[in-house]
Amino acid sequence: MSQLVLFAIDICAVALLVFGLYFPRHRRRDLVVAYLGVNVGVLAVASALSASDVGAGLGLGLALFGVLSIIRLRSTELDQHEVAYYFSALALGILGALSTTSVWLSGGLMALIVTVMFVGDHRRMLRHYRHQIMVLDSAVTDQVALVAHLEQLLNARVHTATVQRLDMVNETTVVDVRYSVAGRSGAGAAKPARAGAVR
């Protein structure tokens, strides 16, 4: 009976994680299916292995290796918060399948995972910090001049500026910028350069 209770808690927890947190905040339908599939798949595999003579550790390790390989080899790029949701869905599935002496312990750990994701992915958490890939229409070789130019363009404080590509022929600079716009609610760019998507 305790195992069925854990299954029910896992389903409720992953539903809250996906439909209560992830989808309302990020709106990617394809990853909703992925998170649910990963959670239920790991739950089913771990439950079957715990009831068989096969080494549960070996089987669960192979299942996790397969899932993590899928995450790593995807053709579509994943942001770090999406990888965090993958790991959370995995952890919920494992906690729901493994038999413990206390249902409350497993349920509490599931609640802890969902709570941490709620807080860590909240829009107010470090909301003034931004990350952007920018393409400048000039070749800038001096780091100090580059930072000053970016701060003028973004009207923000630049913390790090890493040059990814410097094209002296076409006079362009591709730079990875991490900056903060304290006191502003928008993207903070007063004079937008040609840039990639804000992350």
Phi, psi and chi 1 to 4 in degrees:
 res  aa     phi    psi   chi1   chi2   chi3   chi4
   1 MET       -  -38.7 -179.8   61.0   70.3      -
   2 SER   -63.4  -33.4   61.8      -      -      -
   3 GLN   -65.9  -40.0 -164.0   67.5   45.0      -
   4 LEU   -65.9  -35.3  -66.5  177.8      -      -
   5 VAL   -64.4  -41.7  172.2      -      -      -
   6 LEU   -63.8  -39.5  -77.5  177.4      -      -
   7 PHE   -59.2  -46.2  -72.9  175.6      -      -
   8 ALA   -64.0  -40.5      -      -      -      -
   9 ILE   -64.8  -39.5  -64.9  174.6      -      -
  10 ASP   -63.4  -44.9  170.3   68.0      -      -
  11 ILE   -61.6  -42.9  -63.5  -58.5      -      -
  12 CYS   -65.0  -40.5  -67.3      -      -      -
  13 ALA   -67.2  -44.1      -      -      -      -
  14 VAL   -70.8  -33.1   74.9      -      -      -
  15 ALA   -64.8  -40.2      -      -      -      -
  16 LEU   -67.0  -41.1  179.5   59.4      -      -
  17 LEU   -61.3  -45.4 -179.5   75.7      -      -
  18 VAL   -82.1  -52.5  173.5      -      -      -
  19 PHE   -88.8  -20.8  -63.0  110.3      -      -
  20 GLY   -94.6  -30.2      -      -      -      -
  21 LEU  -112.0  -61.8  -60.5 -177.2      -      -
  22 TYR   -65.6  -56.0  177.6   77.0      -      -
  23 PHE   -64.4  -43.7 -170.7   71.8      -      -
  24 PRO   -61.4  -26.7  -23.9   34.5      -      -
  25 ARG   -91.5  -31.7  -66.9  176.6  177.7  179.1
  26 HIS  -122.5  -20.2  -55.8  -71.6      -      -
  27 ARG    59.0   39.0  -59.3  -68.2  178.2  179.9
  28 ARG  -106.9  104.3  -77.6 -165.4   61.9  175.2
  29 ARG   -66.3  -36.3 -178.5 -178.4 -179.8  -83.1
  30 ASP   -62.8  -35.2   56.8  -28.6      -      -
  31 LEU   -78.6  -21.5  -72.3 -178.7      -      -
  32 VAL   -59.7  -47.9  168.7      -      -      -
  33 VAL   -62.0  -41.2  178.2      -      -      -
  34 ALA   -64.0  -45.8      -      -      -      -
  35 TYR   -64.9  -42.5  -64.0  145.7      -      -
  36 LEU   -64.6  -42.9  -66.6  175.7      -      -
  37 GLY   -64.3  -42.1      -      -      -      -
  38 VAL   -62.5  -46.0  163.4      -      -      -
  39 ASN   -62.5  -51.7  176.5  -93.7      -      -
  40 VAL   -67.7  -36.6  175.0      -      -      -
  41 GLY   -63.6  -47.1      -      -      -      -
  42 VAL   -65.4  -39.4  169.2      -      -      -
  43 LEU   -59.0  -45.2  178.2   69.5      -      -
  44 ALA   -67.7  -45.6      -      -      -      -
  45 VAL   -64.9  -47.1  170.2      -      -      -
  46 ALA   -64.7  -36.0      -      -      -      -
  47 SER   -66.8  -43.0  -60.9      -      -      -
  48 ALA   -64.5  -40.8      -      -      -      -
  49 LEU   -68.9  -34.5  -70.0  174.3      -      -
  50 SER   -69.2  -20.3   64.2      -      -      -
  51 ALA  -101.2    5.0      -      -      -      -
  52 SER  -115.7  177.5   67.4      -      -      -
  53 ASP   -84.9   -9.7  -65.1  -27.9      -      -
  54 VAL   -68.8  145.0 -179.6      -      -      -
  55 GLY   -59.4  118.0      -      -      -      -
  56 ALA   -63.9  -37.3      -      -      -      -
  57 GLY   -63.3  -44.4      -      -      -      -
  58 LEU   -65.3  -47.6  174.6   62.3      -      -
  59 GLY   -64.0  -42.4      -      -      -      -
  60 LEU   -67.7  -36.8 -173.0   57.1      -      -
  61 GLY   -62.5  -42.2      -      -      -      -
  62 LEU   -65.1  -39.3  -68.0  174.7      -      -
  63 ALA   -63.8  -44.4      -      -      -      -
  64 LEU   -65.2  -39.5  -68.4  177.5      -      -
  65 PHE   -60.8  -42.0  176.2   77.6      -      -
  66 GLY   -63.5  -43.8      -      -      -      -
  67 VAL   -65.6  -44.1  171.6      -      -      -
  68 LEU   -66.7  -31.2  -63.7  179.5      -      -
  69 SER   -66.1  -39.1  -62.4      -      -      -
  70 ILE   -61.2  -43.9  -67.3  172.5      -      -
  71 ILE   -61.3  -43.2  -63.7  173.2      -      -
  72 ARG   -71.2  -36.5  175.6   66.7 -179.3   85.5
  73 LEU   -97.1   11.3  -61.3  175.5      -      -
  74 ARG   -62.4  142.6  -77.2  174.1   52.2   92.1
  75 SER   -75.8  -28.7   58.1      -      -      -
  76 THR   -87.0  131.3  -56.0      -      -      -
  77 GLU   -69.8  137.3 -177.1  179.7   -7.3      -
  78 LEU  -107.5  137.9  -72.2  176.8      -      -
  79 ASP   -77.5  163.2  -71.3  -26.6      -      -
  80 GLN   -64.4  -34.5  -65.1  -56.0  -45.5      -
  81 HIS   -68.1  -30.2   69.0  -87.6      -      -
  82 GLU   -71.6  -35.2  -66.9  169.5  -22.3      -
  83 VAL   -64.5  -38.2  175.0      -      -      -
  84 ALA   -62.5  -39.0      -      -      -      -
  85 TYR   -65.9  -36.9  -83.4   98.6      -      -
  86 TYR   -58.0  -50.4 -101.2  115.2      -      -
  87 PHE   -63.8  -35.7  -82.9  102.6      -      -
  88 SER   -65.6  -43.6  -62.4      -      -      -
  89 ALA   -62.1  -39.4      -      -      -      -
  90 LEU   -61.5  -49.1  -84.7  168.2      -      -
  91 ALA   -62.8  -39.4      -      -      -      -
  92 LEU   -62.5  -41.9  -68.9  174.7      -      -
  93 GLY   -63.0  -40.4      -      -      -      -
  94 ILE   -67.0  -45.1  -67.4  171.3      -      -
  95 LEU   -63.7  -32.4  -71.7  171.7      -      -
  96 GLY   -73.8  -21.2      -      -      -      -
  97 ALA   -97.9  -30.6      -      -      -      -
  98 LEU   -79.2  130.7  -63.6 -178.6      -      -
  99 SER   -77.0  129.6  -61.6      -      -      -
 100 THR  -126.3  169.2   61.5      -      -      -
 101 THR   -74.1  -17.1   55.6      -      -      -
 102 SER  -135.5  121.4  173.5      -      -      -
 103 VAL   -66.4  -32.9  174.0      -      -      -
 104 TRP   -64.7  -35.5  -68.0  106.4      -      -
 105 LEU   -64.8  -48.9  174.9   61.4      -      -
 106 SER   -64.5  -42.9  -65.0      -      -      -
 107 GLY   -62.8  -38.7      -      -      -      -
 108 GLY   -65.9  -39.1      -      -      -      -
 109 LEU   -66.7  -37.5  -68.6  173.8      -      -
 110 MET   -63.7  -43.2  -69.0 -177.5 -168.3      -
 111 ALA   -62.9  -36.0      -      -      -      -
 112 LEU   -64.3  -42.0  176.8   62.8      -      -
 113 ILE   -61.5  -48.0  -69.1  172.0      -      -
 114 VAL   -63.9  -39.6  175.1      -      -      -
 115 THR   -65.0  -44.0  -58.0      -      -      -
 116 VAL   -62.2  -40.5  167.3      -      -      -
 117 MET   -68.1  -35.8  -67.4  -57.5  -64.4      -
 118 PHE   -61.9  -44.9  170.8   78.5      -      -
 119 VAL   -75.1  -47.4  174.4      -      -      -
 120 GLY   -65.5  -31.4      -      -      -      -
 121 ASP  -101.0   12.4 -167.8   37.1      -      -
 122 HIS   -71.9  142.3 -161.6  -81.2      -      -
 123 ARG   -63.9  -20.3   62.2  172.1   58.8   97.0
 124 ARG   -87.2   -9.4  -68.6 -171.8  178.7 -179.5
 125 MET   -75.9  114.8  175.0   66.7   70.1      -
 126 LEU    52.0   43.9  -56.2  174.6      -      -
 127 ARG   -70.6  -16.3   61.3 -167.4  175.4  113.0
 128 HIS   -86.0   -6.7  -62.3  -55.1      -      -
 129 TYR   -93.1  139.2  -71.7   85.2      -      -
 130 ARG  -131.0  157.9  -55.5  -76.1 -170.3  -87.7
 131 HIS  -136.5  126.5  175.6 -147.5      -      -
 132 GLN  -146.7  141.8 -173.8  167.9   -9.8      -
 133 ILE   -97.3  120.2  -54.6  -63.3      -      -
 134 MET  -118.1  144.4  -60.2 -175.4   67.1      -
 135 VAL  -113.1  108.5 -178.3      -      -      -
 136 LEU   -88.0  145.4  -55.0  178.5      -      -
 137 ASP   -89.7   34.7   56.6    0.8      -      -
 138 SER  -153.7  152.1   59.6      -      -      -
 139 ALA   -92.2  111.1      -      -      -      -
 140 VAL  -110.5  118.0 -175.0      -      -      -
 141 THR  -101.5  -19.9   57.0      -      -      -
 142 ASP   -90.6  124.0 -176.7   75.7      -      -
 143 GLN   -64.5  -41.7 -177.9   70.1   17.1      -
 144 VAL   -64.5  -43.9  175.9      -      -      -
 145 ALA   -65.3  -35.4      -      -      -      -
 146 LEU   -64.2  -46.6  175.7   62.4      -      -
 147 VAL   -63.2  -42.8  170.5      -      -      -
 148 ALA   -63.4  -41.0      -      -      -      -
 149 HIS   -64.2  -42.8 -178.1   57.3      -      -
 150 LEU   -66.1  -40.1  -69.7  169.3      -      -
 151 GLU   -64.7  -33.9  -72.7 -175.6  -19.3      -
 152 GLN   -70.7  -41.2 -177.7 -178.9   10.2      -
 153 LEU   -65.3  -44.5  -73.9  173.7      -      -
 154 LEU   -88.1  -15.0  -62.9  167.3      -      -
 155 ASN    54.0   48.6 -169.7   24.6      -      -
 156 ALA  -151.4  171.2      -      -      -      -
 157 ARG   -91.9  120.5  179.5 -174.6  175.8 -171.0
 158 VAL   -87.6  125.8  173.1      -      -      -
 159 HIS   -92.3  -45.0  -62.0  -74.4      -      -
 160 THR  -141.2  144.0   60.1      -      -      -
 161 ALA  -138.0  107.5      -      -      -      -
 162 THR  -108.7  119.2  -54.8      -      -      -
 163 VAL   -74.6  123.1  175.8      -      -      -
 164 GLN   -95.9  -32.9  -65.3 -174.4  -26.0      -
 165 ARG  -152.8  133.0 -172.3  172.0   69.5 -109.6
 166 LEU  -121.7  113.1 -177.2   63.0      -      -
 167 ASP  -109.1  104.1 -168.7  -24.0      -      -
 168 MET   -76.7  -22.6  -56.3  -64.5  -71.2      -
 169 VAL   -76.0  -50.7  176.4      -      -      -
 170 ASN   -90.2    0.9  -63.2  -42.7      -      -
 171 GLU    57.5   55.8  -68.5  -71.1  -38.4      -
 172 THR  -134.4  152.9   58.9      -      -      -
 173 THR  -134.0  124.0  -55.4      -      -      -
 174 VAL  -100.7  121.8  179.9      -      -      -
 175 VAL  -134.0  138.7   58.1      -      -      -
 176 ASP   -92.5  116.2 -175.3  -36.3      -      -
 177 VAL  -115.4  133.0 -170.4      -      -      -
 178 ARG  -120.8  123.3  -63.5  177.5 -171.0  -86.6
 179 TYR  -147.7  169.1   60.1   99.3      -      -
 180 SER  -127.0  144.3   59.9      -      -      -
 181 VAL  -124.7   58.4  -72.0      -      -      -
 182 ALA   -56.6  130.3      -      -      -      -
 183 GLY    88.6    2.0      -      -      -      -
 184 ARG  -121.4  146.0  -59.0  173.5 -178.1   86.2
 185 SER  -100.0  -16.5   58.3      -      -      -
 186 GLY   -89.4 -165.7      -      -      -      -
 187 ALA   -73.8  -20.0      -      -      -      -
 188 GLY    88.1    4.2      -      -      -      -
 189 ALA   -91.2  112.8      -      -      -      -
 190 ALA   -80.9  -39.3      -      -      -      -
 191 LYS  -125.9   87.9  -61.2  178.6 -178.9  178.1
 192 PRO   -66.1  130.1   22.7  -31.1      -      -
 193 ALA   -90.0  175.4      -      -      -      -
 194 ARG   -68.5  118.8  -70.3 -178.2  -69.4  148.9
 195 ALA  -142.0  159.7      -      -      -      -
 196 GLY   -81.3 -170.9      -      -      -      -
 197 ALA   -72.7  142.5      -      -      -      -
 198 VAL   -73.9  136.0  176.9      -      -      -
 199 ARG  -107.5      -  -63.7  179.6 -177.3  175.8
